Amino acid sequence: MVRTARTGARPRHRVPRRPAIGAFGMTGPTTSRGRLALALGLTSAVALFLAFVPLHRHWFDLNVYYEAVGHWLRDGRIYDFTIPGADGADYGFTYPPFAALCMLPMTLFSWPAAITLSMVLNVAASATLLTWLIGPIVQRHGWNKWFAFVVASCLFALLEPVRDTFSFGQVNLLLLVLVFFDAWLLSTGRGRFAGYGIGLAAAIKLTPAIFICYLLITRRWRAAATATGTAAAATLLALAVAPGASRVYWTQALWDTDRIGVLSYVSNQSWEGVLARLVDPVPPSGVVWGLGVLAVLAVWAHRVRCAAAVGDERAGFALTGIAACLISPITWVHHLVWLIPALAVLVDSGLRPDAPPARRKLLLRVGAVVYVLLCSSVVWLWRFDSTGVDGFLGSNAYVWICLGLLIALPLRGARSAEMLSQEPHPARIP
């Protein structure tokens, strides 16, 4: 037995370095130079695509926010302001008054500066979200950290909901970060601080309020109370500062769905969007929509209880984001950033070491198909005519993805959770 001369101890053998493995089991470059070359090539290709991609939105929504809050300061009527949209509808400020308060600082900036601020905030939100979603996967598999994040960032940037969020100047990614900050707190044993992010997100936009229901269903009473109290406090603050705007919003603007847009427009990838396109130009049945919403909520409640039972916080939050997209009267394509956590769960499930190879291959293939569809802008092929079987299937493609993920998103079993918590992290690849 060979021992070192100085200590007599056995020589330490270095753990063999794992090659960088892609999300679909492909071996990546094994040298620093190879990784750098691939990262630069991939980044350049994505940047060129994004620079010339069709359907750039020219920061339309940001312009609505910017002009609406300026109009509000001038005459005090924020919900009277509208801008004509590409679908023929007039678009105005549709968020609660607290959101308007949060956006008031934009009036201190010029329009180019406001665009820059929106881009910087969305980049920061994207980086934060990717850190939470893929960080544990990267660490668990011992992949090269910077290379994995470059590849993930490029794939992330190609998703149509992400592209639209940036080019519309939307706030979806910021809200997603607020909500998943609470998910991170709950999953890391810091649950006593959870609830503030969800509460603020619900005060800015009503859709994230479903996450308060998630906290209630999973019996996170303290976090649910914190979220409810935070949302109420923010709403009351807006009421005190802007009583007129608050009265108009809660008694009139909130209930006027025509202010949000045309229900049958192909970008509306919600359950009500499906119904609206089926019966257009007749308004969809409120009873049929309500029954569908109840069915979605029943499936969602069952699945999040199952997720909570096995301690799969990520899947529980991901399922809630899916349900939010389905039950909202209007879910524009850019709102589908709420599906990104589900896509991460799907890919992570396909990389579990304890899963049968056939199941892993199936999950990764499904994840690849879902990803490609969410990058494809396929629904716009039926923008002007969604009739017929092909129109019904194609114009609602993202709705079918939501339904499939809601029903079949894999949950981490108790055995997987135990293995992953005990599994030593491999040596980091430099």
C-alpha positions as CSV (number, residue, x, y, z in Angstrom):
1,M,0.0,0.0,0.0
2,V,1.4,3.3,-1.0
3,R,1.4,6.2,1.5
4,T,2.5,9.7,1.2
5,A,5.9,10.5,2.7
6,R,4.8,13.4,4.8
7,T,1.6,12.1,6.5
8,G,1.5,8.4,5.8
9,A,-2.1,8.8,4.5
10,R,-3.4,7.2,1.4
11,P,-3.1,9.4,-1.7
12,R,-6.4,11.1,-2.7
13,H,-7.8,10.0,-6.1
14,R,-9.6,12.7,-8.0
15,V,-13.2,12.0,-8.9
16,P,-13.4,11.5,-12.7
17,R,-14.9,14.6,-14.3
18,R,-18.2,14.1,-15.9
19,P,-18.7,15.5,-19.4
20,A,-21.3,18.2,-19.7
21,I,-24.6,16.4,-20.4
22,G,-27.4,18.1,-22.1
23,A,-31.0,17.9,-21.1
24,F,-31.6,15.0,-23.5
25,G,-28.7,12.8,-22.6
26,M,-26.2,14.1,-25.2
27,T,-22.6,14.5,-24.3
28,G,-21.4,18.1,-24.6
29,P,-17.8,19.4,-25.1
30,T,-15.4,18.2,-22.4
31,T,-12.8,21.0,-22.6
32,S,-13.0,24.6,-21.6
33,R,-12.2,25.8,-25.1
34,G,-14.9,23.6,-26.6
35,R,-17.5,24.8,-24.1
36,L,-16.5,28.4,-24.8
37,A,-16.7,28.0,-28.5
38,L,-20.1,26.3,-28.3
39,A,-21.5,28.9,-25.9
40,L,-20.3,31.8,-28.1
41,G,-21.8,30.1,-31.2
42,L,-25.1,29.3,-29.5
43,T,-25.4,32.8,-28.0
44,S,-24.7,34.5,-31.4
45,A,-27.2,32.3,-33.2
46,V,-29.9,33.1,-30.6
47,A,-29.1,36.8,-30.7
48,L,-29.4,36.9,-34.5
49,F,-32.7,35.0,-34.4
50,L,-34.1,37.3,-31.8
51,A,-32.9,40.4,-33.6
52,F,-34.8,39.4,-36.8
53,V,-37.7,37.4,-35.3
54,P,-41.1,38.3,-36.7
55,L,-44.0,39.4,-34.6
56,H,-41.9,41.8,-32.4
57,R,-44.4,43.7,-30.2
58,H,-42.6,47.0,-30.1
59,W,-43.2,47.3,-26.3
60,F,-46.9,47.8,-26.8
61,D,-47.9,46.9,-23.3
62,L,-45.2,48.9,-21.8
63,N,-46.4,51.9,-23.8
64,V,-49.9,51.3,-22.3
65,Y,-48.5,51.4,-18.8
66,Y,-46.3,54.4,-19.6
67,E,-49.0,56.5,-21.2
68,A,-51.7,55.4,-18.8
69,V,-49.8,56.4,-15.6
70,G,-48.9,59.7,-17.3
71,H,-52.5,60.3,-18.2
72,W,-53.5,59.4,-14.6
73,L,-51.2,62.1,-13.2
74,R,-52.6,64.7,-15.6
75,D,-56.4,64.1,-15.1
76,G,-56.7,61.4,-12.5
77,R,-58.6,58.9,-14.7
78,I,-56.3,56.0,-15.4
79,Y,-59.0,53.6,-16.5
80,D,-60.3,55.9,-19.2
81,F,-57.1,55.8,-21.2
82,T,-56.9,53.4,-24.2
83,I,-54.6,52.6,-27.1
84,P,-55.8,50.8,-30.3
85,G,-54.4,47.3,-30.7
86,A,-53.5,45.1,-33.6
87,D,-56.7,43.0,-33.2
88,G,-59.0,46.1,-33.5
89,A,-59.7,46.4,-29.8
90,D,-58.8,49.3,-27.6
91,Y,-56.4,48.5,-24.8
92,G,-56.2,50.3,-21.5
93,F,-54.7,49.8,-18.0
94,T,-56.3,46.6,-16.7
95,Y,-54.3,46.1,-13.4
96,P,-55.4,47.1,-9.9
97,P,-54.6,50.6,-8.6
98,F,-51.7,49.2,-6.6
99,A,-50.0,48.2,-9.8
100,A,-50.4,51.8,-11.1
101,L,-48.7,53.0,-7.9
102,C,-45.8,50.7,-8.5
103,M,-45.4,52.0,-12.1
104,L,-45.5,55.7,-11.2
105,P,-41.7,56.0,-11.1
106,M,-41.8,55.3,-14.9
107,T,-43.0,58.9,-15.4
108,L,-39.6,60.1,-14.2
109,F,-37.9,58.5,-17.3
110,S,-38.0,59.2,-21.0
111,W,-39.6,56.6,-23.2
112,P,-36.2,55.1,-24.3
113,A,-35.1,54.9,-20.7
114,A,-38.4,53.2,-19.7
115,I,-37.7,50.5,-22.4
116,T,-34.2,50.1,-21.0
117,L,-35.5,49.7,-17.5
118,S,-38.1,47.1,-18.6
119,M,-35.4,45.1,-20.4
120,V,-33.0,45.2,-17.4
121,L,-35.7,44.1,-15.0
122,N,-36.8,41.3,-17.2
123,V,-33.2,40.1,-17.7
124,A,-32.7,40.2,-13.9
125,A,-36.0,38.3,-13.4
126,S,-35.0,35.7,-16.0
127,A,-31.6,35.1,-14.3
128,T,-33.2,34.7,-10.9
129,L,-35.8,32.3,-12.2
130,L,-33.3,30.2,-14.0
131,T,-31.1,30.0,-10.9
132,W,-34.0,28.7,-8.9
133,L,-35.3,26.3,-11.5
134,I,-32.1,24.7,-13.0
135,G,-29.6,25.4,-10.3
136,P,-30.4,22.3,-8.3
137,I,-30.4,20.2,-11.5
138,V,-27.0,21.5,-12.5
139,Q,-25.5,20.9,-9.1
140,R,-27.1,17.4,-8.8
141,H,-25.6,16.2,-12.1
142,G,-22.2,17.9,-11.6
143,W,-22.5,19.9,-14.8
144,N,-20.3,22.8,-15.6
145,K,-22.2,25.7,-14.0
146,W,-21.5,28.6,-16.3
147,F,-21.9,26.5,-19.5
148,A,-25.2,25.0,-18.3
149,F,-26.6,28.4,-17.5
150,V,-25.5,29.8,-20.9
151,V,-27.2,26.9,-22.7
152,A,-30.3,27.2,-20.5
153,S,-30.5,31.0,-21.0
154,C,-30.4,30.6,-24.8
155,L,-33.1,27.9,-24.7
156,F,-35.1,30.1,-22.3
157,A,-34.8,33.2,-24.6
158,L,-36.3,31.2,-27.6
159,L,-39.6,30.5,-25.8
160,E,-42.4,32.5,-27.4
161,P,-43.9,33.6,-24.0
162,V,-40.5,34.9,-23.0
163,R,-39.9,36.6,-26.3
164,D,-43.3,38.2,-26.1
165,T,-42.8,39.3,-22.5
166,F,-39.6,41.1,-23.4
167,S,-41.0,42.7,-26.6
168,F,-44.3,43.7,-25.1
169,G,-42.5,45.1,-22.1
170,Q,-44.7,42.9,-19.8
171,V,-44.4,42.2,-16.1
172,N,-45.1,38.5,-16.1
173,L,-41.5,37.4,-15.3
174,L,-41.4,39.8,-12.4
175,L,-44.6,38.4,-11.0
176,L,-43.3,34.9,-11.5
177,V,-40.2,35.7,-9.5
178,L,-42.3,37.2,-6.7
179,V,-44.4,34.0,-6.5
180,F,-41.5,31.5,-6.8
181,F,-39.5,33.4,-4.1
182,D,-42.1,32.0,-1.8
183,A,-41.8,28.6,-3.3
184,W,-38.0,28.8,-2.7
185,L,-38.6,29.8,0.9
186,L,-41.0,26.9,1.5
187,S,-38.8,24.3,-0.1
188,T,-35.7,25.4,1.8
189,G,-37.1,25.4,5.3
190,R,-37.7,29.2,5.5
191,G,-41.5,28.9,5.3
192,R,-42.0,31.3,8.2
193,F,-41.0,34.1,5.9
194,A,-43.2,33.0,2.9
195,G,-46.3,34.7,1.6
196,Y,-45.1,38.3,1.0
197,G,-44.1,37.6,-2.6
198,I,-47.5,36.0,-3.5
199,G,-49.3,38.8,-1.7
200,L,-47.5,41.5,-3.6
201,A,-48.0,39.7,-6.9
202,A,-51.8,39.3,-6.2
203,A,-52.0,43.0,-5.4
204,I,-50.3,43.9,-8.7
205,K,-52.3,41.4,-10.8
206,L,-55.3,39.3,-9.7
207,T,-54.2,36.0,-11.4
208,P,-51.5,35.1,-8.9
209,A,-54.1,35.1,-6.1
210,I,-54.7,31.4,-7.0
211,F,-51.4,30.7,-5.2
212,I,-53.0,31.8,-2.0
213,C,-55.5,29.0,-2.6
214,Y,-52.6,26.7,-3.1
215,L,-51.2,27.6,0.3
216,L,-54.6,27.0,1.8
217,I,-55.1,23.6,0.1
218,T,-51.7,22.5,1.2
219,R,-52.3,23.8,4.8
220,R,-49.7,26.4,4.8
221,W,-51.8,28.5,7.1
222,R,-49.1,31.0,8.1
223,A,-48.0,31.7,4.6
224,A,-51.6,32.0,3.4
225,A,-52.4,34.5,6.1
226,T,-49.2,36.5,5.2
227,A,-50.1,36.5,1.5
228,T,-53.7,37.5,2.2
229,G,-52.6,40.2,4.6
230,T,-50.0,41.6,2.2
231,A,-52.4,41.7,-0.7
232,A,-55.0,43.4,1.5
233,A,-52.6,45.9,2.9
234,A,-51.3,46.8,-0.6
235,T,-54.9,47.2,-1.9
236,L,-55.8,49.4,1.1
237,L,-52.7,51.5,0.5
238,A,-53.9,52.1,-3.1
239,L,-57.4,52.9,-1.8
240,A,-56.0,55.5,0.5
241,V,-53.7,57.1,-2.1
242,A,-56.1,56.8,-5.1
243,P,-59.7,56.4,-3.9
244,G,-61.2,57.4,-7.2
245,A,-59.2,54.9,-9.3
246,S,-59.8,52.2,-6.7
247,R,-63.6,52.8,-6.8
248,V,-63.6,52.6,-10.7
249,Y,-61.5,49.5,-10.8
250,W,-63.3,47.4,-8.2
251,T,-66.8,48.4,-9.3
252,Q,-66.5,48.9,-13.0
253,A,-63.2,48.1,-14.8
254,L,-62.6,44.7,-13.2
255,W,-65.9,43.3,-14.6
256,D,-65.6,44.7,-18.1
257,T,-63.7,41.9,-19.9
258,D,-64.0,43.9,-23.2
259,R,-61.3,46.2,-21.9
260,I,-58.8,43.3,-21.8
261,G,-59.2,42.3,-25.4
262,V,-61.1,40.1,-27.9
263,L,-61.9,36.7,-26.3
264,S,-61.7,34.9,-29.6
265,Y,-58.3,36.3,-30.6
266,V,-55.9,33.4,-31.2
267,S,-53.4,34.7,-28.6
268,N,-56.0,34.0,-25.9
269,Q,-54.9,30.5,-24.9
270,S,-57.3,29.9,-22.0
271,W,-60.4,27.7,-21.6
272,E,-62.6,30.7,-22.4
273,G,-60.5,31.4,-25.5
274,V,-61.3,27.8,-26.8
275,L,-65.0,28.4,-26.2
276,A,-64.9,31.9,-27.8
277,R,-63.2,30.6,-31.0
278,L,-65.7,27.8,-31.2
279,V,-68.8,30.0,-31.2
280,D,-67.4,33.2,-32.6
281,P,-68.9,35.8,-33.2
282,V,-71.5,34.7,-30.5
283,P,-70.3,35.2,-26.9
284,P,-69.3,32.0,-25.2
285,S,-71.6,30.5,-22.6
286,G,-70.8,31.5,-19.1
287,V,-72.3,28.3,-17.7
288,V,-70.1,26.1,-19.9
289,W,-67.0,28.2,-19.0
290,G,-67.9,28.0,-15.3
291,L,-68.2,24.2,-15.5
292,G,-64.9,23.9,-17.2
293,V,-63.2,26.0,-14.6
294,L,-64.7,23.9,-11.8
295,A,-63.4,20.8,-13.5
296,V,-59.9,22.3,-13.9
297,L,-59.9,23.4,-10.3
298,A,-60.9,19.9,-9.1
299,V,-58.1,18.3,-11.0
300,W,-55.7,21.0,-9.8
301,A,-56.7,20.6,-6.2
302,H,-56.2,16.8,-6.3
303,R,-52.8,17.0,-8.0
304,V,-51.4,19.7,-5.7
305,R,-52.5,17.7,-2.6
306,C,-50.6,14.7,-4.1
307,A,-47.6,17.0,-4.7
308,A,-47.7,18.2,-1.1
309,A,-48.0,14.7,0.2
310,V,-44.6,13.8,-1.3
311,G,-43.0,17.1,-0.5
312,D,-42.8,18.2,-4.1
313,E,-43.1,22.0,-3.7
314,R,-41.8,22.8,-7.2
315,A,-44.5,20.6,-8.9
316,G,-47.2,22.1,-6.6
317,F,-46.3,25.6,-7.6
318,A,-45.9,24.6,-11.3
319,L,-49.4,23.0,-11.3
320,T,-50.9,26.1,-9.9
321,G,-49.3,28.2,-12.6
322,I,-50.8,25.9,-15.2
323,A,-54.3,26.1,-13.6
324,A,-54.0,29.9,-13.5
325,C,-53.5,30.0,-17.3
326,L,-56.5,27.7,-17.9
327,I,-59.1,29.4,-15.7
328,S,-58.2,33.0,-16.4
329,P,-60.8,34.5,-18.9
330,I,-57.9,35.8,-21.0
331,T,-54.4,34.2,-21.1
332,W,-52.4,35.9,-23.8
333,V,-49.4,33.9,-25.1
334,H,-47.0,36.0,-23.0
335,H,-48.9,34.9,-19.9
336,L,-47.7,31.4,-20.6
337,V,-44.4,32.1,-18.8
338,W,-46.3,30.4,-16.0
339,L,-45.7,27.1,-17.8
340,I,-41.9,27.4,-17.6
341,P,-41.6,25.9,-14.1
342,A,-43.7,22.9,-15.3
343,L,-41.3,22.5,-18.2
344,A,-38.4,22.5,-15.8
345,V,-40.1,19.9,-13.6
346,L,-40.8,17.7,-16.7
347,V,-37.1,17.7,-17.7
348,D,-35.9,17.2,-14.2
349,S,-38.1,14.2,-13.9
350,G,-36.6,12.7,-17.0
351,L,-33.1,13.1,-15.5
352,R,-33.9,11.3,-12.2
353,P,-31.4,8.5,-11.6
354,D,-34.0,6.2,-10.0
355,A,-36.4,6.3,-12.9
356,P,-36.6,3.4,-15.4
357,P,-34.7,4.2,-18.6
358,A,-37.9,3.9,-20.7
359,R,-39.7,6.4,-18.5
360,R,-36.8,8.8,-18.6
361,K,-36.6,8.7,-22.3
362,L,-40.4,9.3,-22.6
363,L,-40.4,12.3,-20.3
364,L,-37.4,13.9,-22.1
365,R,-39.1,13.4,-25.4
366,V,-42.3,14.9,-24.2
367,G,-40.4,17.8,-22.7
368,A,-38.6,18.3,-26.0
369,V,-42.0,18.4,-27.9
370,V,-43.5,20.8,-25.4
371,Y,-40.5,23.0,-25.6
372,V,-40.5,23.1,-29.4
373,L,-44.2,23.9,-29.5
374,L,-43.8,26.7,-27.1
375,C,-41.0,28.2,-29.3
376,S,-42.9,27.7,-32.5
377,S,-45.6,30.4,-32.5
378,V,-47.7,27.6,-34.1
379,V,-51.1,29.1,-33.0
380,W,-50.6,32.1,-35.2
381,L,-51.1,29.9,-38.3
382,W,-54.8,30.1,-37.4
383,R,-54.9,33.8,-36.6
384,F,-57.4,34.7,-39.2
385,D,-59.4,31.4,-39.5
386,S,-59.7,28.9,-36.6
387,T,-62.6,27.0,-38.1
388,G,-62.5,23.3,-38.9
389,V,-60.8,20.4,-37.1
390,D,-57.3,21.7,-37.9
391,G,-58.3,25.2,-36.6
392,F,-59.7,23.7,-33.4
393,L,-56.6,21.7,-32.7
394,G,-54.0,24.1,-33.9
395,S,-55.4,27.5,-32.7
396,N,-55.7,26.0,-29.2
397,A,-52.3,24.2,-29.2
398,Y,-51.1,25.8,-26.0
399,V,-54.3,25.1,-24.2
400,W,-53.8,21.4,-24.9
401,I,-50.3,21.6,-23.6
402,C,-51.7,23.2,-20.4
403,L,-54.3,20.4,-20.0
404,G,-51.8,17.7,-20.6
405,L,-49.3,19.1,-18.1
406,L,-52.1,19.7,-15.5
407,I,-53.1,16.0,-15.7
408,A,-49.8,14.3,-16.2
409,L,-47.0,16.4,-14.8
410,P,-44.8,13.9,-13.0
411,L,-44.4,14.3,-9.2
412,R,-41.3,13.4,-7.3
413,G,-42.0,10.2,-5.4
414,A,-41.0,9.7,-1.7
415,R,-38.1,7.4,-2.9
416,S,-36.8,10.0,-5.3
417,A,-37.0,12.7,-2.6
418,E,-35.0,10.6,-0.2
419,M,-32.4,9.7,-2.8
420,L,-31.9,13.2,-3.9
421,S,-31.6,14.5,-0.4
422,Q,-28.9,11.9,0.4
423,E,-27.1,11.9,-2.9
424,P,-23.6,13.5,-2.6
425,H,-23.0,16.3,-5.1
426,P,-20.3,15.4,-7.7
427,A,-17.2,17.4,-8.1
428,R,-17.8,20.6,-10.0
429,I,-16.4,20.6,-13.5
430,P,-14.1,23.6,-14.0
